[in-house]
Amino acid sequence: GEVFAELDLSRNQRIEVTGPIGITVIGVEAHRVRVVADPGMHQYCVRQGWLTHPGETALCLPNQTSISIPSPHPAFDTVGY
């Protein structure tokens, strides 16, 4: 329910976000973003790969974290857990 960080996609970086089951690692590289590592069992958000287009989202539900590239015309209003 809260924004941890807003990242500049023009700056390569990695950040760690602490959730209820551990740390999710987010990576930004070459104007794209992805979940690099997550403590969830199935790794769906890691397998999602690079997000490159506005409106794309990756959800790490067990750790209650998500990443998205904002869009001026979002396809949904909210993301709920």
Stockholm file with secondary structure:
# STOCKHOLM 1.0

chainA/1-81         GEVFAELDLSRNQRIEVTGPIGITVIGVEAHRVRVVADPGMHQYCVRQGWLTHPGETALCLPNQTSISIPSPHPAFDTVGY
#=GR chainA/1-81 SS CCCCCCCCTTSCEEEEEEETTEEEEEEEETTEEEEEECCCSSCHHHHTCCBCSTTCEEEEGGGTEEEECCCSSCSCSCCCC
#=GC SS_cons        CCCCCCCCTTSCEEEEEEETTEEEEEEEETTEEEEEECCCSSCHHHHTCCBCSTTCEEEEGGGTEEEECCCSSCSCSCCCC
//
